[in-house]
Amino acid sequence: MERSFKITASEGIHARPATLLVSSATPYKADVQLTYNNKSVNLKSIMGVMAQGIPAGAIVTISAEGPDEAELLNKVEEVMVTQGLGEKC
Amino acid sequence: MLSRLFNKRKLQILAPVKGDMLSLEQVPDPVFSEKMMGDGVAIMPEDGGIHSPIEGKVILIADTKHAIGIRANDGTEILIHVGLETVSLQGKGFETLVKMGDSVSIGQPLIEVDWNFIKENAASIITPIIITNSAEKQIEHQPIQTCIPGKTVLMTVTPK
């Protein structure tokens, strides 16, 4: 399953936002990818997520597959919204 | 069994910049001090540019030129974050000398930095050096000391 977000963090997904997103996804078993500009990276890799260079206003898709995929996506959405990183779209 | 032990080669992470070594706990930013990004150390730079701490490949250069990531041949990923809150400088004060995908050698210059500009315009020039996939590794810290880029060993990394 997947969910799309519009990034609202004013400086995009740099070190702090990337760390928050990766920390939110890492405890779950499901495999999870972040796709931006047709390029997918592992959402459990800080370096991978930072290397995407995602700017403010970008649309990203997070897709998870595994036994706890729904919980993972809910947690990622919660962190996106409460930390002011992005909004569901 | 024995040969497996001997194959566990240590990777040395060398200082990327001249200055005094600090522990990550001394970095006034919880993303680094609480090791949320991974284990590592920090340096309070004195002068000179950022040099490669390992032999490897450039896997990340921020558009804003304030952070660079390098992957060693053994898979260890190292992020050098030049200064704190430096993303907001939008690249000013930095000049990158390499690009994504470049192979780099130990001590090779990676980024030129105008430290005076960073001091005046960002939160700090403290530069954290983080092993972003440290959960998969065993990290051994070296004693706190004054660092010479490409010479002083900061940490050694072995597979778990």
gemmi code that builds the backbone of each chain (N, CA, C; Angstrom):
import gemmi

chains = {
    "A": [
        ("MET", (0.839, -1.188, 0.000), (0.000, 0.000, 0.000), (0.876, 1.241, 0.000)),
        ("GLU", (0.291, 2.342, -0.492), (1.107, 3.553, -0.588), (0.318, 4.800, -0.247)),
        ("ARG", (1.043, 5.862, 0.026), (0.441, 7.125, 0.398), (1.334, 8.243, -0.144)),
        ("SER", (0.706, 9.316, -0.648), (1.498, 10.425, -1.193), (1.417, 11.637, -0.286)),
        ("PHE", (2.510, 12.380, -0.272), (2.598, 13.574, 0.569), (3.187, 14.729, -0.230)),
        ("LYS", (2.731, 15.937, 0.119), (3.374, 17.136, -0.408), (4.295, 17.662, 0.695)),
        ("ILE", (5.560, 17.882, 0.346), (6.545, 18.320, 1.349), (6.356, 19.812, 1.629)),
        ("THR", (6.179, 20.125, 2.911), (5.957, 21.525, 3.294), (7.118, 22.088, 4.116)),
        ("ALA", (8.061, 21.241, 4.532), (9.232, 21.729, 5.284), (9.952, 22.755, 4.410)),
        ("SER", (10.213, 23.951, 4.975), (10.642, 25.071, 4.133), (11.967, 24.801, 3.421)),
        ("GLU", (12.837, 23.991, 4.018), (14.114, 23.727, 3.355), (14.202, 22.311, 2.792)),
        ("GLY", (13.028, 21.692, 2.595), (13.016, 20.363, 2.000), (13.471, 19.298, 2.983)),
        ("ILE", (13.758, 18.097, 2.433), (14.117, 16.960, 3.295), (15.643, 16.916, 3.433)),
        ("HIS", (16.180, 17.789, 4.297), (17.615, 17.773, 4.600), (17.831, 16.883, 5.830)),
        ("ALA", (18.948, 17.091, 6.533), (19.350, 16.147, 7.588), (18.268, 15.866, 8.632)),
        ("ARG", (17.706, 16.913, 9.242), (16.766, 16.671, 10.339), (15.490, 15.988, 9.858)),
        ("PRO", (14.799, 16.526, 8.828), (13.591, 15.831, 8.365), (13.866, 14.393, 7.915)),
        ("ALA", (14.986, 14.167, 7.234), (15.309, 12.811, 6.772), (15.464, 11.876, 7.970)),
        ("THR", (16.134, 12.371, 9.016), (16.352, 11.548, 10.203), (15.036, 11.216, 10.889)),
        ("LEU", (14.136, 12.213, 10.975), (12.839, 11.973, 11.616), (12.036, 10.931, 10.842)),
        ("LEU", (12.029, 11.030, 9.510), (11.261, 10.075, 8.706), (11.847, 8.671, 8.808)),
        ("VAL", (13.176, 8.578, 8.715), (13.822, 7.268, 8.780), (13.598, 6.645, 10.165)),
        ("SER", (13.711, 7.452, 11.215), (13.488, 6.923, 12.571), (12.058, 6.434, 12.744)),
        ("SER", (11.101, 7.082, 12.055), (9.701, 6.664, 12.209), (9.442, 5.328, 11.517)),
        ("ALA", (10.173, 5.042, 10.440), (9.916, 3.827, 9.655), (10.738, 2.626, 10.112)),
        ("THR", (11.929, 2.901, 10.651), (12.881, 1.821, 10.948), (12.369, 0.736, 11.899)),
        ("PRO", (11.567, 1.071, 12.947), (11.142, -0.002, 13.862), (10.220, -1.043, 13.234)),
        ("TYR", (9.666, -0.787, 12.048), (8.690, -1.710, 11.460), (9.373, -2.744, 10.570)),
        ("LYS", (8.682, -3.893, 10.426), (9.232, -4.997, 9.635), (9.081, -4.757, 8.134)),
        ("ALA", (8.018, -4.077, 7.743), (7.691, -3.921, 6.320), (8.830, -3.237, 5.557)),
        ("ASP", (8.984, -3.616, 4.294), (9.898, -2.895, 3.404), (9.203, -1.602, 3.002)),
        ("VAL", (9.982, -0.531, 2.926), (9.349, 0.746, 2.612), (10.251, 1.572, 1.695)),
        ("GLN", (9.624, 2.092, 0.640), (10.349, 2.880, -0.352), (9.785, 4.290, -0.393)),
        ("LEU", (10.668, 5.239, -0.633), (10.239, 6.616, -0.862), (10.549, 6.937, -2.317)),
        ("THR", (9.529, 7.342, -3.053), (9.721, 7.639, -4.471), (9.529, 9.122, -4.726)),
        ("TYR", (10.514, 9.706, -5.417), (10.449, 11.111, -5.814), (11.087, 11.211, -7.185)),
        ("ASN", (10.403, 11.891, -8.105), (10.965, 12.058, -9.453), (11.316, 10.721, -10.106)),
        ("ASN", (10.449, 9.716, -9.925), (10.636, 8.387, -10.512), (11.830, 7.625, -9.943)),
        ("LYS", (12.413, 8.130, -8.858), (13.530, 7.415, -8.256), (13.112, 6.943, -6.862)),
        ("SER", (13.333, 5.655, -6.581), (12.932, 5.102, -5.291), (14.144, 4.771, -4.440)),
        ("VAL", (14.041, 5.091, -3.149), (15.092, 4.719, -2.202), (14.440, 4.085, -0.975)),
        ("ASN", (15.250, 3.362, -0.214), (14.803, 2.735, 1.026), (14.550, 3.827, 2.069)),
        ("LEU", (13.332, 3.878, 2.605), (13.016, 4.912, 3.615), (13.684, 4.605, 4.957)),
        ("LYS", (14.367, 3.477, 5.057), (15.106, 3.192, 6.290), (16.577, 3.601, 6.174)),
        ("SER", (16.945, 4.266, 5.070), (18.332, 4.700, 4.866), (18.426, 6.227, 4.872)),
        ("ILE", (19.074, 6.784, 5.900), (19.214, 8.244, 5.995), (19.936, 8.795, 4.771)),
        ("MET", (21.024, 8.121, 4.393), (21.801, 8.605, 3.254), (20.974, 8.557, 1.973)),
        ("GLY", (20.220, 7.477, 1.798), (19.387, 7.342, 0.603), (18.346, 8.444, 0.512)),
        ("VAL", (17.686, 8.706, 1.637), (16.632, 9.720, 1.655), (17.234, 11.112, 1.421)),
        ("MET", (18.370, 11.408, 2.083), (19.000, 12.718, 1.893), (19.476, 12.912, 0.459)),
        ("ALA", (19.973, 11.818, -0.140), (20.510, 11.913, -1.504), (19.422, 12.228, -2.523)),
        ("GLN", (18.145, 12.028, -2.162), (17.055, 12.375, -3.084), (16.977, 13.890, -3.290)),
        ("GLY", (17.481, 14.658, -2.348), (17.461, 16.118, -2.477), (16.064, 16.677, -2.681)),
        ("ILE", (15.123, 16.249, -1.834), (13.718, 16.613, -2.019), (13.453, 18.045, -1.546)),
        ("PRO", (13.026, 18.929, -2.449), (12.782, 20.330, -2.060), (11.371, 20.542, -1.509)),
        ("ALA", (11.161, 21.697, -0.895), (9.811, 22.069, -0.460), (8.886, 22.093, -1.672)),
        ("GLY", (7.651, 21.619, -1.475), (6.668, 21.627, -2.550), (6.640, 20.343, -3.361)),
        ("ALA", (7.642, 19.479, -3.172), (7.710, 18.231, -3.939), (6.618, 17.259, -3.488)),
        ("ILE", (6.195, 16.393, -4.411), (5.271, 15.315, -4.064), (6.080, 14.020, -3.971)),
        ("VAL", (5.966, 13.341, -2.843), (6.661, 12.063, -2.689), (5.635, 10.971, -2.410)),
        ("THR", (5.971, 9.754, -2.823), (5.101, 8.620, -2.543), (5.853, 7.634, -1.667)),
        ("ILE", (5.184, 7.205, -0.603), (5.793, 6.230, 0.290), (5.008, 4.941, 0.169)),
        ("SER", (5.699, 3.881, -0.226), (5.015, 2.601, -0.400), (5.639, 1.564, 0.520)),
        ("ALA", (4.768, 0.855, 1.226), (5.224, -0.124, 2.203), (4.627, -1.476, 1.881)),
        ("GLU", (5.399, -2.523, 2.152), (4.925, -3.877, 1.896), (5.437, -4.795, 2.991)),
        ("GLY", (4.500, -5.389, 3.697), (4.890, -6.285, 4.787), (3.770, -6.389, 5.798)),
        ("PRO", (3.961, -7.210, 6.835), (2.886, -7.499, 7.787), (2.366, -6.250, 8.521)),
        ("ASP", (3.226, -5.261, 8.742), (2.799, -4.074, 9.495), (2.812, -2.809, 8.632)),
        ("GLU", (2.538, -2.985, 7.330), (2.624, -1.850, 6.393), (1.665, -0.713, 6.766)),
        ("ALA", (0.457, -1.058, 7.238), (-0.516, -0.012, 7.566), (-0.046, 0.801, 8.768)),
        ("GLU", (0.445, 0.098, 9.794), (0.946, 0.799, 10.984), (2.117, 1.703, 10.612)),
        ("LEU", (3.007, 1.185, 9.762), (4.174, 1.970, 9.344), (3.725, 3.260, 8.655)),
        ("LEU", (2.795, 3.133, 7.696), (2.353, 4.324, 6.956), (1.651, 5.317, 7.880)),
        ("ASN", (0.880, 4.791, 8.844), (0.224, 5.692, 9.806), (1.254, 6.460, 10.619)),
        ("LYS", (2.313, 5.771, 11.028), (3.354, 6.414, 11.839), (4.091, 7.471, 11.003)),
        ("VAL", (4.440, 7.128, 9.772), (5.136, 8.073, 8.893), (4.257, 9.314, 8.677)),
        ("GLU", (2.954, 9.085, 8.465), (2.043, 10.224, 8.261), (1.986, 11.094, 9.518)),
        ("GLU", (1.919, 10.446, 10.673), (1.864, 11.194, 11.932), (3.103, 12.088, 12.077)),
        ("VAL", (4.280, 11.526, 11.790), (5.529, 12.287, 11.922), (5.578, 13.416, 10.877)),
        ("MET", (5.170, 13.120, 9.660), (5.113, 14.145, 8.593), (4.314, 15.356, 9.069)),
        ("VAL", (3.122, 15.074, 9.600), (2.190, 16.147, 9.941), (2.617, 16.862, 11.229)),
        ("THR", (2.903, 16.080, 12.288), (3.193, 16.737, 13.574), (4.523, 17.481, 13.539)),
        ("GLN", (5.467, 17.041, 12.714), (6.771, 17.715, 12.643), (6.798, 18.784, 11.550)),
        ("GLY", (5.669, 18.989, 10.893), (5.604, 20.037, 9.868), (6.437, 19.744, 8.635)),
        ("LEU", (6.566, 18.458, 8.292), (7.391, 18.094, 7.133), (6.581, 18.016, 5.848)),
        ("GLY", (5.305, 17.589, 5.985), (4.509, 17.426, 4.780), (3.050, 17.208, 5.118)),
        ("GLU", (2.219, 17.232, 4.078), (0.790, 16.963, 4.279), (0.335, 15.905, 3.282)),
        ("LYS", (-0.677, 15.125, 3.694), (-1.199, 14.059, 2.859), (-1.846, 14.663, 1.611)),
        ("CYS", (-1.654, 14.020, 0.473), (-2.343, 14.520, -0.731), (-2.800, 13.370, -1.618)),
    ],
    "B": [
        ("MET", (36.694, -20.869, 10.450), (36.361, -19.960, 11.549), (37.398, -18.856, 11.671)),
        ("LEU", (38.694, -19.287, 11.770), (39.754, -18.291, 11.937), (39.826, -17.350, 10.741)),
        ("SER", (39.719, -17.917, 9.555), (39.830, -17.077, 8.371), (38.684, -16.062, 8.335)),
        ("ARG", (37.524, -16.467, 8.872), (36.403, -15.506, 8.923), (36.752, -14.328, 9.827)),
        ("LEU", (37.418, -14.641, 10.941), (37.823, -13.574, 11.852), (38.798, -12.628, 11.174)),
        ("PHE", (39.785, -13.212, 10.491), (40.802, -12.373, 9.856), (40.204, -11.535, 8.729)),
        ("ASN", (39.130, -12.047, 8.139), (38.510, -11.296, 7.041), (37.745, -10.068, 7.518)),
        ("LYS", (37.495, -10.019, 8.825), (36.810, -8.838, 9.360), (37.770, -7.660, 9.382)),
        ("ARG", (37.983, -7.058, 8.240), (38.965, -5.979, 8.154), (38.400, -4.705, 8.748)),
        ("LYS", (39.292, -3.969, 9.401), (38.872, -2.712, 10.018), (38.949, -1.583, 9.006)),
        ("LEU", (37.939, -0.731, 9.048), (37.961, 0.469, 8.221), (38.312, 1.642, 9.129)),
        ("GLN", (39.327, 2.398, 8.737), (39.702, 3.578, 9.515), (39.013, 4.812, 8.934)),
        ("ILE", (38.363, 5.574, 9.811), (37.763, 6.839, 9.393), (38.720, 7.947, 9.815)),
        ("LEU", (39.252, 8.677, 8.843), (40.233, 9.718, 9.145), (39.550, 11.084, 9.256)),
        ("ALA", (40.251, 11.996, 9.907), (39.691, 13.338, 10.088), (39.496, 14.016, 8.734)),
        ("PRO", (38.322, 14.615, 8.492), (38.103, 15.321, 7.227), (38.554, 16.775, 7.257)),
        ("VAL", (38.855, 17.292, 8.451), (39.190, 18.719, 8.534), (40.101, 18.950, 9.739)),
        ("LYS", (40.898, 20.028, 9.658), (41.785, 20.376, 10.762), (40.983, 20.990, 11.904)),
        ("GLY", (41.260, 20.552, 13.133), (40.558, 21.124, 14.282), (40.535, 20.164, 15.446)),
        ("ASP", (39.830, 20.556, 16.502), (39.765, 19.718, 17.700), (38.567, 18.777, 17.644)),
        ("MET", (38.827, 17.517, 18.010), (37.780, 16.506, 18.031), (36.864, 16.746, 19.236)),
        ("LEU", (35.575, 16.530, 19.027), (34.587, 16.615, 20.106), (33.771, 15.328, 20.076)),
        ("SER", (33.154, 15.001, 21.221), (32.236, 13.862, 21.178), (30.909, 14.364, 20.602)),
        ("LEU", (30.150, 13.430, 20.041), (28.867, 13.803, 19.426), (27.924, 14.429, 20.464)),
        ("GLU", (28.054, 13.977, 21.720), (27.196, 14.508, 22.794), (27.401, 16.015, 22.989)),
        ("GLN", (28.549, 16.544, 22.567), (28.829, 17.978, 22.739), (28.242, 18.831, 21.625)),
        ("VAL", (27.617, 18.206, 20.628), (27.046, 18.965, 19.508), (25.676, 19.495, 19.929)),
        ("PRO", (25.465, 20.819, 19.887), (24.193, 21.371, 20.376), (23.043, 21.226, 19.373)),
        ("ASP", (22.775, 20.005, 18.963), (21.651, 19.701, 18.071), (21.289, 18.239, 18.309)),
        ("PRO", (20.072, 17.981, 18.833), (19.707, 16.613, 19.235), (19.770, 15.581, 18.109)),
        ("VAL", (19.570, 16.025, 16.860), (19.656, 15.068, 15.745), (21.024, 14.376, 15.762)),
        ("PHE", (22.054, 15.142, 16.135), (23.406, 14.580, 16.193), (23.735, 14.056, 17.590)),
        ("SER", (23.486, 14.873, 18.635), (23.939, 14.513, 19.981), (23.226, 13.277, 20.513)),
        ("GLU", (21.981, 13.053, 20.087), (21.253, 11.852, 20.535), (21.486, 10.674, 19.587)),
        ("LYS", (22.398, 10.852, 18.666), (22.805, 9.803, 17.714), (21.631, 9.294, 16.882)),
        ("MET", (20.658, 10.189, 16.630), (19.508, 9.787, 15.811), (19.949, 9.423, 14.399)),
        ("MET", (21.009, 10.088, 13.897), (21.491, 9.785, 12.545), (22.467, 8.624, 12.543)),
        ("GLY", (23.033, 8.316, 13.716), (24.021, 7.260, 13.816), (25.160, 7.684, 14.718)),
        ("ASP", (26.090, 6.753, 14.935), (27.242, 7.027, 15.786), (28.253, 7.872, 15.009)),
        ("GLY", (29.123, 8.542, 15.751), (30.135, 9.349, 15.082), (30.868, 10.245, 16.040)),
        ("VAL", (31.542, 11.258, 15.494), (32.243, 12.265, 16.291), (32.001, 13.615, 15.620)),
        ("ALA", (32.545, 14.670, 16.225), (32.458, 15.987, 15.604), (33.830, 16.641, 15.676)),
        ("ILE", (34.029, 17.632, 14.830), (35.269, 18.410, 14.865), (34.893, 19.892, 14.893)),
        ("MET", (35.581, 20.655, 15.733), (35.466, 22.111, 15.699), (36.567, 22.595, 14.750)),
        ("PRO", (36.205, 22.936, 13.508), (37.238, 23.207, 12.502), (38.057, 24.457, 12.824)),
        ("GLU", (39.332, 24.406, 12.437), (40.210, 25.568, 12.579), (40.343, 26.298, 11.248)),
        ("ASP", (40.791, 25.589, 10.243), (40.841, 26.174, 8.901), (41.003, 25.056, 7.871)),
        ("GLY", (41.033, 25.453, 6.617), (41.174, 24.472, 5.532), (39.846, 23.873, 5.142)),
        ("GLY", (39.850, 23.093, 4.078), (38.613, 22.528, 3.540), (38.293, 21.162, 4.129)),
        ("ILE", (37.250, 20.559, 3.552), (36.799, 19.223, 3.943), (37.461, 18.201, 3.025)),
        ("HIS", (38.097, 17.193, 3.629), (38.812, 16.161, 2.873), (38.130, 14.821, 3.077)),
        ("SER", (38.342, 13.912, 2.147), (37.692, 12.613, 2.279), (38.281, 11.815, 3.448)),
        ("PRO", (37.412, 11.295, 4.323), (37.887, 10.525, 5.481), (38.190, 9.063, 5.147)),
        ("ILE", (37.798, 8.637, 3.955), (37.967, 7.234, 3.541), (38.156, 7.190, 2.028)),
        ("GLU", (38.508, 5.989, 1.560), (38.467, 5.745, 0.124), (37.057, 5.255, -0.186)),
        ("GLY", (36.440, 5.809, -1.198), (35.080, 5.376, -1.490), (34.467, 6.163, -2.618)),
        ("LYS", (33.126, 6.231, -2.569), (32.367, 6.835, -3.658), (31.432, 7.892, -3.076)),
        ("VAL", (31.305, 9.009, -3.775), (30.409, 10.072, -3.327), (28.969, 9.645, -3.629)),
        ("ILE", (28.150, 9.490, -2.565), (26.763, 9.053, -2.775), (25.757, 10.153, -2.425)),
        ("LEU", (26.248, 11.260, -1.918), (25.345, 12.364, -1.595), (26.126, 13.670, -1.624)),
        ("ILE", (25.592, 14.640, -2.369), (26.051, 16.019, -2.200), (24.790, 16.852, -2.130)),
        ("ALA", (24.601, 17.531, -0.999), (23.411, 18.370, -0.870), (23.483, 19.490, -1.913)),
        ("ASP", (22.320, 19.841, -2.482), (22.277, 20.975, -3.424), (22.837, 22.216, -2.751)),
        ("THR", (22.654, 22.284, -1.438), (23.116, 23.425, -0.662), (24.578, 23.262, -0.225)),
        ("LYS", (25.247, 22.219, -0.723), (26.699, 22.018, -0.598), (27.228, 21.894, 0.833)),
        ("HIS", (26.341, 21.803, 1.820), (26.807, 21.813, 3.209), (26.952, 20.402, 3.779)),
        ("ALA", (26.613, 19.393, 3.009), (26.711, 18.014, 3.494), (27.152, 17.113, 2.355)),
        ("ILE", (27.991, 16.128, 2.718), (28.466, 15.182, 1.703), (28.468, 13.780, 2.295)),
        ("GLY", (28.094, 12.809, 1.490), (28.061, 11.424, 1.943), (28.979, 10.570, 1.084)),
        ("ILE", (29.709, 9.673, 1.734), (30.637, 8.796, 1.022), (30.428, 7.366, 1.496)),
        ("ARG", (30.417, 6.434, 0.549), (30.303, 5.013, 0.904), (31.652, 4.341, 0.681)),
        ("ALA", (32.146, 3.669, 1.732), (33.401, 2.926, 1.623), (33.154, 1.615, 0.876)),
        ("ASN", (34.216, 0.990, 0.450), (34.083, -0.266, -0.294), (33.418, -1.356, 0.542)),
        ("ASP", (33.515, -1.277, 1.873), (32.879, -2.293, 2.722), (31.418, -1.956, 3.048)),
        ("GLY", (30.887, -0.872, 2.440), (29.477, -0.526, 2.634), (29.227, 0.520, 3.705)),
        ("THR", (30.247, 0.851, 4.494), (30.077, 1.872, 5.533), (29.756, 3.222, 4.886)),
        ("GLU", (28.711, 3.881, 5.390), (28.291, 5.171, 4.830), (28.593, 6.296, 5.823)),
        ("ILE", (29.319, 7.312, 5.355), (29.740, 8.403, 6.225), (29.186, 9.719, 5.719)),
        ("LEU", (28.530, 10.436, 6.637), (27.995, 11.748, 6.305), (28.818, 12.806, 7.033)),
        ("ILE", (29.279, 13.802, 6.289), (29.956, 14.950, 6.899), (29.002, 16.129, 6.754)),
        ("HIS", (28.547, 16.653, 7.894), (27.600, 17.766, 7.886), (28.376, 19.008, 8.323)),
        ("VAL", (28.665, 19.902, 7.388), (29.554, 21.030, 7.667), (28.784, 22.139, 8.384)),
        ("GLY", (29.052, 22.296, 9.675), (28.363, 23.300, 10.483), (26.946, 22.876, 10.831)),
        ("LEU", (26.305, 23.672, 11.703), (24.923, 23.379, 12.118), (23.992, 24.449, 11.560)),
        ("GLU", (22.794, 24.023, 11.163), (21.798, 24.923, 10.538), (22.362, 25.579, 9.282)),
        ("THR", (23.285, 24.896, 8.615), (23.923, 25.468, 7.429), (23.097, 25.245, 6.164)),
        ("VAL", (22.009, 24.445, 6.286), (21.141, 24.245, 5.110), (20.557, 25.591, 4.672)),
        ("SER", (20.344, 26.480, 5.658), (19.694, 27.757, 5.346), (20.619, 28.727, 4.603)),
        ("LEU", (21.911, 28.409, 4.504), (22.837, 29.293, 3.784), (22.692, 29.153, 2.263)),
        ("GLN", (21.924, 28.120, 1.833), (21.642, 27.931, 0.401), (22.905, 27.824, -0.444)),
        ("GLY", (23.952, 27.230, 0.115), (25.166, 26.998, -0.667), (26.221, 28.085, -0.521)),
        ("LYS", (25.836, 29.215, 0.069), (26.810, 30.311, 0.225), (27.861, 29.933, 1.262)),
        ("GLY", (29.132, 30.185, 0.925), (30.220, 29.855, 1.832), (30.850, 28.495, 1.535)),
        ("PHE", (30.265, 27.759, 0.568), (30.782, 26.429, 0.233), (31.093, 26.335, -1.263)),
        ("GLU", (32.114, 25.564, -1.584), (32.421, 25.249, -2.983), (32.717, 23.762, -3.066)),
        ("THR", (31.897, 23.021, -3.804), (32.141, 21.569, -3.889), (33.161, 21.280, -4.996)),
        ("LEU", (34.037, 20.314, -4.727), (35.123, 19.992, -5.655), (34.921, 18.625, -6.305)),
        ("VAL", (33.870, 17.912, -5.881), (33.567, 16.591, -6.446), (32.074, 16.540, -6.762)),
        ("LYS", (31.651, 15.477, -7.479), (30.222, 15.330, -7.775), (29.755, 13.917, -7.441)),
        ("MET", (28.412, 13.750, -7.460), (27.811, 12.446, -7.176), (28.457, 11.374, -8.044)),
        ("GLY", (28.784, 10.240, -7.432), (29.300, 9.113, -8.189), (30.811, 9.108, -8.334)),
        ("ASP", (31.487, 10.211, -7.996), (32.948, 10.266, -8.098), (33.587, 9.288, -7.114)),
        ("SER", (34.664, 8.654, -7.543), (35.489, 7.887, -6.616), (36.461, 8.847, -5.960)),
        ("VAL", (36.627, 8.713, -4.646), (37.525, 9.626, -3.939), (38.530, 8.819, -3.121)),
        ("SER", (39.707, 9.410, -2.931), (40.745, 8.753, -2.142), (40.891, 9.469, -0.802)),
        ("ILE", (41.555, 8.818, 0.143), (41.739, 9.382, 1.489), (42.461, 10.720, 1.392)),
        ("GLY", (41.898, 11.726, 2.037), (42.533, 13.045, 2.081), (42.235, 13.928, 0.886)),
        ("GLN", (41.513, 13.405, -0.085), (41.193, 14.218, -1.277), (40.276, 15.386, -0.894)),
        ("PRO", (40.588, 16.616, -1.351), (39.709, 17.744, -1.029), (38.315, 17.560, -1.633)),
        ("LEU", (37.283, 17.792, -0.820), (35.896, 17.585, -1.257), (35.118, 18.901, -1.334)),
        ("ILE", (35.270, 19.730, -0.299), (34.517, 20.984, -0.220), (35.449, 22.068, 0.323)),
        ("GLU", (35.434, 23.230, -0.329), (36.128, 24.396, 0.236), (35.117, 25.181, 1.059)),
        ("VAL", (35.558, 25.666, 2.208), (34.626, 26.327, 3.120), (35.166, 27.695, 3.547)),
        ("ASP", (34.292, 28.693, 3.514), (34.619, 30.016, 4.044), (34.146, 30.035, 5.508)),
        ("TRP", (35.038, 29.622, 6.411), (34.640, 29.427, 7.812), (34.156, 30.722, 8.458)),
        ("ASN", (34.767, 31.845, 8.100), (34.332, 33.118, 8.697), (32.884, 33.429, 8.319)),
        ("PHE", (32.554, 33.164, 7.056), (31.174, 33.397, 6.613), (30.207, 32.493, 7.371)),
        ("ILE", (30.580, 31.221, 7.542), (29.701, 30.261, 8.232), (29.525, 30.693, 9.702)),
        ("LYS", (30.644, 31.095, 10.331), (30.582, 31.539, 11.727), (29.580, 32.672, 11.902)),
        ("GLU", (29.592, 33.599, 10.946), (28.728, 34.775, 11.078), (27.281, 34.483, 10.722)),
        ("ASN", (27.050, 33.493, 9.867), (25.708, 33.329, 9.301), (24.982, 32.038, 9.653)),
        ("ALA", (25.642, 31.124, 10.372), (24.947, 29.884, 10.748), (25.069, 29.688, 12.255)),
        ("ALA", (24.387, 28.656, 12.774), (24.359, 28.432, 14.220), (25.746, 28.090, 14.765)),
        ("SER", (26.532, 27.316, 14.009), (27.840, 26.874, 14.489), (28.646, 26.313, 13.322)),
        ("ILE", (29.973, 26.287, 13.490), (30.805, 25.623, 12.477), (31.126, 24.175, 12.879)),
        ("ILE", (30.628, 23.738, 14.042), (30.866, 22.345, 14.472), (30.432, 21.390, 13.357)),
        ("THR", (31.325, 20.484, 13.011), (31.080, 19.602, 11.873), (30.976, 18.149, 12.335)),
        ("PRO", (29.746, 17.603, 12.415), (29.579, 16.197, 12.788), (29.976, 15.263, 11.633)),
        ("ILE", (30.584, 14.156, 12.006), (30.975, 13.109, 11.052), (30.270, 11.842, 11.515)),
        ("ILE", (29.263, 11.407, 10.752), (28.338, 10.380, 11.218), (28.409, 9.131, 10.338)),
        ("ILE", (28.402, 7.974, 10.979), (28.250, 6.720, 10.240), (26.754, 6.435, 10.220)),
        ("THR", (26.103, 6.701, 9.083), (24.637, 6.676, 9.054), (24.083, 5.251, 9.076)),
        ("ASN", (24.899, 4.264, 8.758), (24.422, 2.877, 8.906), (25.181, 2.170, 10.029)),
        ("SER", (25.401, 2.913, 11.124), (26.215, 2.369, 12.217), (25.534, 1.228, 12.964)),
        ("ALA", (24.203, 1.082, 12.828), (23.508, -0.013, 13.509), (24.039, -1.369, 13.037)),
        ("GLU", (24.572, -1.412, 11.807), (25.082, -2.677, 11.248), (26.562, -2.882, 11.555)),
        ("LYS", (27.169, -1.918, 12.277), (28.630, -1.937, 12.429), (29.030, -1.861, 13.893)),
        ("GLN", (30.275, -2.234, 14.138), (30.864, -2.025, 15.450), (31.837, -0.860, 15.331)),
        ("ILE", (31.627, 0.174, 16.127), (32.417, 1.402, 16.008), (33.333, 1.521, 17.215)),
        ("GLU", (34.596, 1.765, 16.956), (35.560, 1.982, 18.032), (36.054, 3.417, 17.928)),
        ("HIS", (35.841, 4.190, 18.991), (36.254, 5.599, 18.976), (37.708, 5.734, 19.399)),
        ("GLN", (38.407, 6.651, 18.798), (39.786, 6.946, 19.184), (39.764, 8.093, 20.197)),
        ("PRO", (40.864, 8.238, 20.965), (40.868, 9.310, 21.971), (40.714, 10.699, 21.350)),
        ("ILE", (40.124, 11.578, 22.131), (39.938, 12.966, 21.709), (41.304, 13.618, 21.481)),
        ("GLN", (41.461, 14.289, 20.379), (42.755, 14.897, 20.051), (42.578, 15.985, 19.002)),
        ("THR", (43.688, 16.659, 18.699), (43.669, 17.642, 17.627), (43.874, 16.914, 16.306)),
        ("CYS", (43.037, 17.239, 15.321), (42.993, 16.448, 14.097), (43.742, 17.104, 12.940)),
        ("ILE", (44.420, 16.264, 12.187), (45.021, 16.677, 10.919), (44.293, 15.895, 9.829)),
        ("PRO", (43.736, 16.612, 8.829), (42.937, 15.912, 7.813), (43.745, 14.848, 7.072)),
        ("GLY", (43.109, 13.697, 6.878), (43.752, 12.611, 6.149), (44.819, 11.875, 6.945)),
        ("LYS", (45.067, 12.272, 8.200), (46.115, 11.623, 9.014), (45.559, 11.067, 10.326)),
        ("THR", (44.824, 11.902, 11.078), (44.336, 11.493, 12.391), (43.171, 10.505, 12.242)),
        ("VAL", (43.260, 9.381, 12.951), (42.164, 8.400, 12.915), (41.111, 8.803, 13.943)),
        ("LEU", (39.847, 8.927, 13.489), (38.737, 9.296, 14.381), (38.070, 8.055, 14.970)),
        ("MET", (37.836, 7.064, 14.094), (37.091, 5.861, 14.491), (37.573, 4.704, 13.626)),
        ("THR", (37.387, 3.487, 14.161), (37.563, 2.321, 13.297), (36.253, 1.545, 13.289)),
        ("VAL", (35.932, 0.985, 12.136), (34.654, 0.328, 11.920), (34.910, -1.120, 11.523)),
        ("THR", (34.208, -2.039, 12.202), (34.268, -3.440, 11.786), (32.842, -3.956, 11.636)),
        ("PRO", (32.632, -4.914, 10.739), (31.284, -5.475, 10.595), (30.898, -6.185, 11.881)),
        ("LYS", (29.590, -6.225, 12.174), (29.128, -6.935, 13.377), (29.129, -8.425, 13.140)),
    ],
}
model = gemmi.Model(1)
for chain_id, residues in chains.items():
    chain = gemmi.Chain(chain_id)
    for i, (resn, *xyz) in enumerate(residues, 1):
        res = gemmi.Residue()
        res.name, res.seqid = resn, gemmi.SeqId(i, " ")
        for name, pos in zip(("N", "CA", "C"), xyz):
            atom = gemmi.Atom()
            atom.name, atom.element = name, gemmi.Element(name[0])
            atom.pos, atom.b_iso = gemmi.Position(*pos), 0.0
            res.add_atom(atom)
        chain.add_residue(res)
    model.add_chain(chain)
structure = gemmi.Structure()
structure.add_model(model)
structure.setup_entities()
